[in-house]
């Protein structure tokens, strides 16, 4: 930035017979522009006027540039009168401090008189400096505003602002979430002067307080509770406490200011049998914090109740039991305890009402008791749980090395698909390690040689799986322990006969937390899943039997929760169905009356869609999503397993918006993956049906090779 020019004034006293002025000296800044030089011409002759006076610059130092104008006419100057000529000039940027020189002016008149005037100029430094220290924060912005404006960030040694022109400056220190003390300083900087010790202390706005007690949602039996919170670090002048019967604090509330300490005792009685909400914020010189998280407590001077129970299949592990109360409580009240060394638990201090109780242990299905009543002063006992290991499944791939060849490749690929489609699960803890329902499939016809086996499981296995097979049809059973880690296991089997058909059985012996064999994965049940679908993402919701919902980006315009339910499985395992769903299922057979279609057992699925806990039927954008319903044709004979229903004839039915069963217009049968794909915009209930074969596969003539 170029320095601002200075105003220079020189006086030339002229006589009618001529006079040479005395030189005067003025300071100018290096690299300055717009320096103004005013030359005043006085006519001291009281009897004669000066006519046609002209002032012009006739000589200057080389470092003076842009001198303007070169000459200036003052006209006639009366006797004892005066006139002023003004000129501007710059000082070059490369001019050294200390350089000096003369600017020579000549004054002439029309009568032929002339006078010379030398004005001496000297180059001086404009480097004014302000320094200081800042405590309480780092990376603070220091700003000076005045003749020039500059800003710097503080360093460990404080701050230093240089190259300031002379003048008054306002100095401030700023940083987000902080306020300086003092708010500002005002200093005068002389030419080349240094102003030290302009110091600031930064004070941070307080953090949001963390509430301590009472616990959120707890029931207390006093009308004058004490509210406590943690001390906020740093300087705090006071805390503000708000208490209200409204969770939004928009109506009835009381506000108190606490100057000392981090607790507040309520002196006037609160109302019994009432839910109260409270929050706290802190304030200091720099400002106020945000409100703390809101907590609530229930005033109930009546006795509280409790819930107790045990883990039926207890095996010396710790289980977390949680009681959740949602009715009339915002946010919901939760209280958790761990089971003792005998698998027992008691949750006390519960206000009367309805609770949902859950039992959680990592690696196990979450057990839920949805409706538990708690009465004042009583214990609700016998809320017991049986835990089940989380379910797993495995996919098996077989491949032959280069030394062996595979005949009948289509059969081989179908075998791999069949193995992959099998679902595996873990029974209850403590079940003896034995094969319950092993997977058994006919292997392809192979040439003699080694065959590589790869087993991939969705859940990591705690012990190596075992693959059993017959190298020769009708021969003895051989077992191979696979090697690997986690979810990928490998091994080899040896086929002795080129024409034999062997059988393969997948076994998995698990290990419990004490290292003893306790579980066995076997073919089993379907599974339910619960997933949130976002508007701007492509989402796949799948359970472990192959049922899936594909929702592309834009099909929904708000977050939506999708749950896939197998209602038949729910009923088999003792679960309850929603009344509307149970009613729809009871009318499945009536939907097929008068048609040649027959329902496929186990191929009914329900898509439950909710937004903020409320059900919805149609996708928001009224756009279609894809829904895949699996069926079983493990032997790939074109017929649904254990039925005479023809695979290619499958149709999908759904419950429409009137609650009636209706055949889906868009449905596609995927024979390779054994599933029917439905494209629809209704989150509802679906089932599969098809036509039975007129003749069996055995009666169809086989082609001649």
C-alpha atoms as one frame of an Amber mdcrd trajectory, in Angstrom:
protein
   0.000   0.000   0.000   1.452   3.421  -0.993   1.731   6.008   1.757  -0.723
   8.860   1.728   0.785  12.162   0.439   1.561  15.113   2.727   0.506  18.774
   2.455   3.521  21.111   2.012   3.229  24.932   2.111   5.939  27.377   1.047
   5.887  31.214   0.902   7.668  33.332  -1.737   7.999  37.045  -0.901   8.444
  39.056  -4.080   9.611  42.655  -4.659   9.116  44.536  -7.781  12.884  44.761
  -8.309  13.376  40.979  -7.724  14.262  38.813  -4.763  15.550  35.234  -4.232
  13.621  33.216  -1.620  15.165  31.265   1.256  14.985  27.411   0.937  12.636
  25.542   3.317  12.703  21.744   4.142   9.719  19.352   4.329   9.396  15.591
   5.048   7.719  13.136   2.648   7.165   9.358   2.922   8.834   6.764   0.727
   6.506   5.182  -1.815   3.944   7.969  -1.286   1.516   9.488  -3.730  -0.539
  12.655  -3.907   1.835  14.873  -1.962   0.464  18.458  -2.181   2.774  21.498
  -2.288   1.164  24.958  -1.989   3.388  27.912  -2.995   2.067  31.312  -1.837
   3.377  34.418  -3.652   3.183  37.710  -1.681   3.537  41.111  -3.412   5.030
  43.363  -0.709   5.191  46.429  -2.932   2.409  48.717  -1.699   2.478  50.909
  -4.772   2.572  48.569  -7.764   0.658  45.443  -8.860   2.320  42.338 -10.314
   0.813  41.559 -13.717   0.620  38.173 -15.490   2.221  36.159 -12.668   3.159
  32.560 -13.653   4.712  29.930 -11.273   6.452  26.962 -12.843   8.628  24.063
 -11.645  12.046  24.207 -13.297  14.009  21.564 -11.360  13.317  18.504  -9.101
  15.075  15.390  -7.656  15.007  12.247  -9.810  12.946  10.305  -7.250  10.093
  12.822  -7.498   7.592  11.777 -10.181   4.197  12.699 -11.557   4.689  16.383
 -10.739   1.575  18.258 -11.838   0.974  20.818 -13.205   4.286  21.903 -14.678
   3.249  25.583 -14.384   0.325  27.563 -13.052  -0.862  31.114 -13.843  -1.899
  33.334 -10.910  -2.915  36.308 -13.075  -2.381  39.792 -11.590  -1.467  40.196
  -7.918  -2.477  43.569  -6.518  -0.170  45.764  -4.523   0.363  44.189  -1.079
  -1.709  41.193  -2.327  -0.991  37.443  -2.643  -1.684  34.390  -4.789  -1.276
  30.592  -4.247  -0.150  27.940  -6.732  -0.820  24.238  -5.900   1.151  21.233
  -7.172   1.064  17.452  -6.525   3.782  14.808  -6.826   4.710  11.221  -5.918
   7.804   9.702  -4.329   9.044   6.573  -6.117   8.734   3.229  -4.350  12.478
   2.431  -4.521  13.532   5.715  -2.878  15.707   5.155   0.197  14.810   6.716
   3.508  17.078   9.734   4.099  17.248  10.952   0.488  16.752  14.713   0.148
  16.697  17.300  -2.648  15.275  20.612  -3.837  12.286  21.391  -5.993  13.020
  24.744  -7.713  10.220  27.086  -8.754  10.417  30.230 -10.909   7.966  33.127
 -10.697   7.810  35.432 -13.749   5.647  38.366 -14.713   4.746  39.956 -18.015
   6.945  42.915 -17.140   9.991  40.616 -17.257  10.584  40.247 -13.525  11.507
  36.761 -12.232  12.308  35.121  -8.884  13.455  31.562  -7.938  12.312  29.551
  -4.899  13.860  26.245  -3.654  11.692  23.910  -1.551  13.756  21.161   0.111
  12.088  17.706   0.556  13.453  14.779   2.589  12.321  11.113   2.491  11.364
   9.711   5.950   9.965   6.331   7.160   6.235   5.830   7.708   6.717   2.523
   9.629   4.577   2.916  12.749   4.200  -0.277  14.888   1.652  -1.525  17.456
   2.433  -4.637  19.568   0.745  -6.462  22.433  -0.187  -9.767  24.129  -3.459
 -11.730  24.156  -4.342 -14.240  26.890  -7.215 -16.707  27.153  -7.232 -17.872
  23.538  -5.041 -18.533  20.515  -5.439 -17.500  16.887  -7.205 -14.281  17.844
  -7.744 -11.686  15.102  -6.254  -8.271  15.958  -7.584  -5.422  13.801  -6.391
  -1.793  13.704  -8.629   0.796  12.047  -7.572   4.384  11.349  -5.358   6.009
   8.747  -4.969   2.479   7.364  -6.755  -0.788   8.292  -4.820  -3.992   8.952
  -5.453  -7.371  10.627  -3.175 -10.133  11.945  -3.610 -13.424  13.856  -1.946
 -13.738  17.228   1.026 -16.038  17.704   2.644 -17.500  20.812   4.632 -14.282
  21.241   1.568 -12.041  20.916   1.008  -9.811  17.901   2.787  -7.076  15.914
   1.239  -4.790  13.276   3.719  -2.774  11.179   3.817  -0.111   8.470   1.244
   2.147  10.075   0.986   5.745   8.966   0.740   8.419  11.640  -2.712   8.894
  13.127  -5.287   7.637  15.636  -6.106   3.912  15.600  -8.822   1.749  17.179
  -7.498  -1.729  18.098  -9.894  -4.713  18.619  -9.456  -8.454  19.360 -12.067
 -10.909  18.028 -12.657 -14.678  17.893 -15.804 -16.745  17.461 -17.424 -17.710
  20.801 -15.126 -15.225  22.636 -15.307 -11.613  23.775 -12.282  -9.445  24.555
 -11.581  -7.384  27.629 -11.273  -4.485  27.116 -13.618  -4.350  24.129 -11.242
  -1.982  22.291  -8.207   0.283  22.700  -7.496   3.659  21.035  -3.902   4.770
  20.420  -2.137   7.558  18.508   0.785   6.419  16.312   3.325   9.137  15.464
   5.577   9.005  12.424   7.760   5.903  12.756   6.487   5.432  16.304   6.183
   2.087  18.191   3.221   1.552  20.545   3.762  -1.430  22.891   1.608  -3.160
  25.494  -1.804  -2.964  23.855  -3.005  -6.152  25.593  -6.306  -8.084  25.637
  -7.829 -10.908  27.697 -10.189 -13.227  25.777 -13.170 -14.681  27.649 -14.997
 -17.673  26.125 -18.752 -17.986  26.062 -19.651 -20.847  28.464 -20.374 -24.371
  27.240 -23.800 -25.964  27.553 -24.316 -27.386  31.076 -24.672 -31.150  31.609
 -27.527 -32.111  33.928 -26.747 -34.515  36.786 -29.859 -35.245  38.838 -32.602
 -36.155  39.073 -32.297 -38.767  36.317 -34.397 -38.235  33.228 -37.923 -39.617
  33.619 -37.456 -40.709  37.216 -40.307 -40.638  39.714 -39.530 -38.752  42.914
 -41.559 -38.565  46.117 -40.916 -34.987  47.208 -42.665 -31.778  46.246 -39.436
 -29.759  46.620 -36.734 -31.586  44.648 -33.173 -30.339  44.200 -31.849 -29.907
  40.667 -28.119 -30.477  40.071 -25.811 -30.026  37.106 -22.098 -30.172  36.430
 -19.943 -27.066  36.783 -19.216 -25.535  33.400 -15.450 -25.025  32.914 -14.206
 -21.452  32.704 -15.722 -18.223  33.898 -19.454 -18.366  34.660 -21.285 -15.409
  36.191 -24.648 -17.110  36.667 -26.840 -20.062  35.678 -30.449 -19.742  34.532
 -32.829 -22.596  35.457 -36.201 -23.093  33.775 -38.897 -25.471  35.065 -42.158
 -26.100  33.208 -44.992 -28.569  32.814 -44.619 -28.105  29.042 -41.765 -29.852
  27.234 -41.411 -26.882  24.835 -41.372 -24.322  27.696 -43.853 -22.260  25.660
 -46.282 -21.778  28.550 -46.306 -22.123  32.334 -42.722 -21.960  33.510 -40.613
 -20.525  36.293 -37.151 -19.042  35.723 -34.468 -18.587  38.382 -30.955 -17.101
  38.230 -28.269 -18.895  40.249 -25.101 -16.876  40.820 -23.159 -19.376  42.896
 -22.933 -23.153  42.758 -24.390 -25.717  40.373 -27.623 -26.711  42.085 -31.054
 -25.265  42.675 -33.448 -26.142  45.482 -37.107 -25.612  44.730 -38.577 -23.824
  47.767 -42.270 -23.781  46.819 -44.187 -27.041  46.532 -44.688 -28.499  43.079
 -47.904 -30.320  42.155 -48.229 -34.011  42.916 -48.815 -36.523  40.091 -47.313
 -34.101  37.545 -44.548 -34.338  34.954 -42.048 -31.448  35.118 -39.395 -30.522
  32.539 -36.230 -28.583  33.372 -33.157 -27.174  31.667 -30.180 -24.932  32.479
 -27.953 -22.466  30.620 -24.811 -20.602  31.700 -23.874 -16.927  31.208 -20.726
 -14.832  31.521 -19.143 -11.640  30.156 -18.898 -13.233  26.662 -22.540 -14.314
  26.400 -24.931 -17.194  27.100 -24.559 -20.896  26.351 -27.186 -22.986  24.611
 -29.844 -24.573  26.805 -28.880 -27.943  28.214 -30.629 -31.127  27.118 -34.130
 -31.162  28.608 -34.874 -33.641  31.373 -38.111 -34.494  33.072 -39.137 -35.902
  36.445 -42.442 -37.070  37.822 -43.732 -35.883  41.185 -45.482 -38.827  42.820
 -45.463 -39.113  46.567 -47.156 -42.514  46.287 -44.968 -45.648  46.494 -43.207
 -46.711  43.291 -43.169 -50.200  41.774 -40.580 -52.597  40.328 -40.082 -55.298
  37.677 -38.139 -58.518  38.290 -37.323 -61.739  36.467 -34.505 -63.953  35.226
 -32.796 -65.403  32.155 -34.176 -68.928  31.712 -31.181 -70.322  29.779 -28.638
 -68.517  31.978 -25.015 -69.478  31.311 -22.978 -67.109  33.550 -23.103 -64.188
  31.150 -24.268 -60.635  31.918 -27.478 -59.458  30.219 -28.716 -55.852  30.172
 -32.403 -55.512  31.062 -34.103 -52.223  30.131 -37.554 -50.922  31.082 -38.944
 -48.254  28.720 -41.956 -46.060  29.402 -43.316 -43.920  26.559 -46.856 -42.979
  27.592 -47.102 -39.287  28.647 -43.300 -38.986  28.762 -41.240 -36.830  26.373
 -38.529 -38.014  25.877 -39.253 -41.674  26.823 -38.066 -42.840  30.250 -35.542
 -45.688  30.273 -33.897 -47.495  33.166 -31.424 -50.361  32.732 -29.809 -52.886
  35.069 -27.542 -55.917  34.552 -28.374 -59.418  35.657 -26.578 -60.751  38.739
 -24.399 -63.879  39.008 -27.541 -66.044  38.941 -29.108 -64.419  35.869 -31.670
 -62.529  37.962 -32.606 -58.852  37.870 -34.812 -56.242  39.555 -35.570 -52.753
  38.201 -36.891 -50.569  41.019 -38.080 -46.978  41.368 -40.616 -47.236  38.524
 -43.692 -45.052  38.456 -46.972 -46.854  37.816 -47.759 -47.437  34.164 -47.094
 -49.641  31.144 -43.495 -50.543  30.244 -41.704 -52.363  27.446 -38.932 -54.581
  28.846 -36.006 -55.801  26.729 -33.110 -58.207  27.324 -29.916 -57.498  25.401
 -26.686 -59.452  25.051 -24.159 -58.896  22.245 -24.388 -61.747  19.743 -27.964
 -62.683  20.674 -31.403 -61.745  19.368 -33.009 -58.880  21.318 -35.737 -60.341
  23.521 -38.766 -58.081  24.053 -41.739 -58.192  26.412 -43.921 -55.418  24.951
 -46.537 -54.877  27.712 -45.587 -55.009  31.383 -47.815 -53.330  33.988 -46.282
 -51.674  37.061 -48.510 -50.823  40.006 -47.822 -48.391  42.865 -45.962 -50.063
  45.706 -45.986 -53.498  44.040 -43.437 -55.755  42.320 -44.238 -57.131  38.878
 -42.308 -60.422  38.927 -41.827 -63.307  36.542 -40.788 -61.234  33.506 -38.375
 -63.916  32.279 -36.460 -64.226  29.011 -34.927 -66.989  26.898 -32.096 -65.714
  24.702 -31.310 -67.011  21.224 -28.039 -66.681  19.372 -28.145 -64.361  16.398
 -28.922 -66.186  13.190 -26.360 -66.836  10.475 -26.336 -68.308   7.016 -23.623
 -69.709   4.803 -23.102 -69.900   1.069 -21.005 -72.758  -0.320 -19.111 -72.560
  -3.601 -17.369 -75.556  -5.184 -14.659 -75.261  -7.822 -12.366 -77.837  -9.393
  -8.614 -77.265  -9.865  -7.032 -77.428 -13.281  -6.242 -81.131 -12.804  -9.924
 -82.029 -12.553 -12.860 -81.334 -14.808 -16.538 -80.994 -14.017 -19.154 -82.735
 -16.091 -22.727 -81.575 -16.256 -21.901 -77.969 -15.333 -25.541 -76.789 -15.197
 -26.263 -79.314 -12.475 -23.160 -78.157 -10.662 -24.179 -74.486 -10.745 -27.665
 -75.364  -9.538 -26.147 -77.265  -6.649 -24.117 -74.206  -5.676 -27.270 -72.060
  -5.827 -29.176 -74.549  -3.737 -26.476 -74.554  -1.090 -26.379 -70.765  -1.100
 -30.138 -70.535  -0.643 -30.079 -72.640   2.525 -30.589 -70.660   5.707 -28.730
 -71.517   8.891 -29.539 -70.499  12.450 -28.441 -71.118  16.031 -30.774 -72.787
  18.560 -30.958 -71.815  22.212 -27.816 -71.706  24.344 -26.952 -74.981  25.961
 -28.206 -77.200  23.127 -25.788 -80.165  22.771 -23.466 -79.967  19.802 -25.160
 -82.255  17.327 -26.460 -82.177  13.766 -30.103 -81.117  14.020 -31.163 -80.652
  10.398 -27.997 -80.794   8.283 -27.974 -79.465   4.756 -27.877 -82.406   2.363
 -27.733 -81.956  -1.390 -26.779 -84.165  -4.340 -23.407 -83.072  -5.666 -22.676
 -82.916  -9.396 -21.081 -85.756 -11.284 -17.337 -85.097 -11.179 -14.291 -86.712
 -12.660 -11.817 -88.204 -10.265  -9.801 -85.592  -8.459  -9.758 -82.809  -5.917
 -12.517 -80.212  -5.672 -11.996 -76.906  -3.870 -14.683 -75.876  -1.377 -15.287
 -72.313  -0.156 -17.821 -71.569   2.572 -18.789 -67.945   3.202 -20.926 -67.016
   6.211 -22.715 -63.774   6.902 -21.748 -63.916  10.597 -18.174 -64.761  11.626
 -17.945 -68.323  12.922 -16.338 -68.984  16.300 -14.985 -72.390  15.256 -14.021
 -74.112  12.019 -16.973 -75.574  10.066 -16.999 -79.197   8.898 -18.027 -80.416
   5.430 -19.218 -84.038   5.248 -19.424 -85.855   1.920 -19.529 -89.305   0.303
 -16.683 -89.751  -2.195 -18.509 -92.765  -3.656 -22.279 -93.135  -3.861 -23.475
 -95.323  -1.026 -20.016 -95.329   0.506 -18.832 -94.189   3.902 -19.129 -90.576
   5.004 -15.930 -88.533   4.995 -15.449 -85.270   6.901 -13.166 -82.339   6.112
 -12.459 -79.594   8.643 -12.171 -76.351   6.702  -9.500 -73.781   7.438  -9.930
 -70.028   7.520 -10.924 -67.221   9.795 -14.130 -65.310  10.456 -16.515 -65.635
   7.511 -14.407 -67.320   4.782 -13.397 -71.000   5.096 -11.668 -73.261   2.551
 -10.901 -76.932   2.050 -10.770 -79.792  -0.507 -12.723 -83.000  -1.051 -11.563
 -85.977  -3.150 -13.948 -87.779  -5.546 -12.948 -91.395  -6.219 -15.488 -92.436
  -8.853 -16.125 -90.655 -12.137 -19.772 -91.717 -12.221 -20.742 -91.540  -8.586
 -23.009 -88.984  -7.005 -21.867 -87.893  -3.555 -23.743 -85.963  -0.890 -22.421
 -82.962   1.024 -23.519 -81.940   4.528 -22.521 -78.603   6.075 -21.998 -78.686
   9.834 -20.990 -75.904  12.218 -20.099 -76.472  15.850 -20.084 -73.137  17.686
 -18.270 -72.215  20.885 -19.860 -70.342  23.796 -18.148 -67.684  25.904 -16.502
 -70.311  28.090 -14.992 -72.035  25.043 -17.251 -75.103  25.180 -19.228 -76.412
  22.182 -22.781 -75.236  22.664 -24.471 -74.378  19.395 -25.220 -75.901  16.019
 -26.262 -73.994  12.900 -28.933 -75.739  10.895 -31.566 -74.999   8.285 -34.340
 -72.988   9.905 -36.694 -70.103  10.095 -37.193 -66.937   8.134 -36.151 -63.601
   9.529 -37.672 -60.153   9.872 -35.717 -56.962   9.184 -36.310 -53.302  10.013
 -34.534 -50.593   7.946 -34.827 -46.811   7.450 -35.025 -45.673   3.806 -33.791
 -42.155   2.963 -35.143 -40.066   0.043 -31.747 -39.352  -1.562 -30.316 -42.869
  -1.442 -30.833 -46.208  -3.212 -31.728 -48.668  -0.441 -32.011 -52.451  -0.360
 -33.945 -53.994   2.524 -33.294 -57.753   2.687 -33.848 -60.519   5.157 -31.960
 -63.789   5.236 -34.367 -65.941   3.262 -33.887 -63.862   0.094 -36.878 -61.527
   0.499 -35.871 -58.009  -0.498 -37.281 -54.543  -1.191 -35.335 -52.246  -3.541
 -36.255 -48.554  -3.138 -34.512 -46.284  -5.627 -33.608 -42.666  -4.922 -36.639
 -40.367  -5.180 -39.349 -42.992  -4.565 -39.900 -41.533  -1.073 -39.595 -37.850
  -0.205 -39.210 -38.218   3.585 -37.346 -40.830   5.682 -39.461 -43.952   5.921
 -39.071 -47.095   8.030 -39.614 -50.410   6.192 -40.055 -53.758   7.946 -40.319
 -57.111   6.137 -42.537 -59.554   8.043 -43.123 -63.268   7.385 -46.590 -63.593
   8.969 -46.661 -67.401   8.688 -43.364 -67.643  10.558 -44.573 -65.122  13.149
 -47.592 -67.300  13.901 -45.520 -70.506  13.985 -43.234 -69.014  16.611 -46.103
 -67.816  18.801 -46.047 -64.169  17.703 -49.078 -61.973  17.272 -50.193 -60.326
  14.050 -51.813 -56.924  13.747 -55.613 -57.306  13.409 -55.688 -55.865   9.873
 -52.927 -58.215   8.733 -54.529 -61.247  10.375 -57.847 -60.392   8.707 -56.204
 -60.079   5.281 -54.423 -63.449   5.655 -57.670 -65.194   6.559 -59.058 -64.135
   3.154 -56.182 -65.477   1.027 -58.031 -68.594  -0.086 -61.144 -66.649  -1.012
 -59.042 -64.517  -3.376 -58.174 -67.615  -5.452 -61.695 -69.018  -5.713 -62.756
 -69.507  -9.323 -59.147 -69.514 -10.578 -56.796 -72.449 -11.328 -54.210 -70.889
  -8.995 -52.971 -72.532  -5.789 -51.180 -70.665  -2.988 -47.510 -71.519  -2.404
 -46.885 -72.381   1.256 -44.459 -70.037   3.019 -44.449 -67.405   0.247 -46.458
 -64.682   2.023 -44.650 -61.486   3.027 -45.850 -58.212   4.544 -44.115 -54.839
   4.009 -44.801 -52.576   6.970 -43.968 -48.900   6.191 -44.106 -46.151   8.820
 -43.230 -42.433   8.988 -42.550 -41.162  12.519 -44.317 -44.210  13.910 -47.422
 -43.745  11.730 -48.296 -46.248   9.034 -48.376 -45.380   5.347 -49.495 -47.401
   2.338 -48.444 -45.587  -0.848 -44.919 -44.397  -1.641 -44.769 -40.602  -1.305
 -43.727 -39.990  -4.896 -46.323 -42.579  -6.009 -43.414 -44.312  -7.768 -42.812
 -48.044  -7.918 -40.299 -49.972  -5.837 -39.135 -53.560  -6.527 -40.157 -56.374
  -4.184 -38.629 -59.885  -4.484 -40.448 -62.860  -2.920 -38.461 -66.139  -2.787
 -39.755 -69.652  -3.378 -38.043 -73.055  -3.368 -37.151 -75.183  -6.380 -34.001
 -76.764  -4.997 -33.856 -79.595  -7.542 -34.454 -77.177 -10.431 -37.183 -79.381
 -11.943 -39.515 -76.468 -12.731 -41.914 -77.365  -9.915 -42.171 -75.690  -6.523
 -40.681 -78.043  -3.913 -43.189 -80.349  -2.184 -45.963 -79.203  -4.586 -47.061
 -79.731  -8.169 -47.175 -75.981  -8.869 -45.430 -74.997 -12.111 -42.692 -72.415
 -11.536 -43.347 -70.466 -14.739 -47.024 -69.907 -13.823 -46.368 -67.996 -10.586
 -48.352 -64.832  -9.947 -48.232 -62.315  -7.101 -51.306 -61.133  -5.178 -51.463
 -58.076  -2.912 -53.912 -56.276  -0.606 -55.064 -53.092  -2.372 -56.034 -49.766
  -0.757 -59.604 -51.028  -0.246 -58.332 -53.985   1.784 -59.119 -56.479  -1.014
 -56.778 -59.070  -2.543 -55.837 -58.248  -6.134 -53.444 -59.810  -8.666 -50.335
 -57.718  -9.362 -49.991 -56.434 -12.919 -46.192 -56.321 -12.972 -44.520 -59.515
 -11.742 -41.590 -61.459 -13.207 -40.451 -65.016 -12.412 -36.672 -65.413 -12.058
 -36.121 -69.172 -12.405 -32.350 -68.916 -11.883 -32.645 -67.205  -8.504 -35.990
 -68.786  -7.492 -37.864 -65.588  -6.788 -40.742 -63.480  -8.149 -40.109 -59.771
  -8.649 -43.053 -57.399  -8.164 -42.940 -53.723  -9.172 -45.482 -51.750  -7.185
 -46.130 -48.570  -5.178 -48.029 -50.112  -2.245 -46.422 -51.101   1.056 -48.801
 -53.954   1.846 -49.161 -57.758   2.048 -48.183 -60.070  -0.856 -48.345 -63.829
  -1.519 -47.501 -66.135  -4.444 -49.774 -68.578  -6.248 -49.472 -70.731  -9.356
 -51.043 -73.429 -11.561 -50.487 -77.138 -10.832 -48.915 -79.299 -13.518 -51.185
 -81.454 -15.692 -48.519 -84.108 -15.931 -45.461 -84.810 -13.801 -41.858 -84.396
 -14.878 -41.346 -88.173 -14.933 -43.939 -88.514 -17.709 -42.189 -86.021 -19.961
 -40.058 -87.678 -22.658 -36.393 -87.017 -22.054 -34.346 -85.925 -25.080 -32.025
 -88.498 -26.741 -28.360 -87.661 -26.201
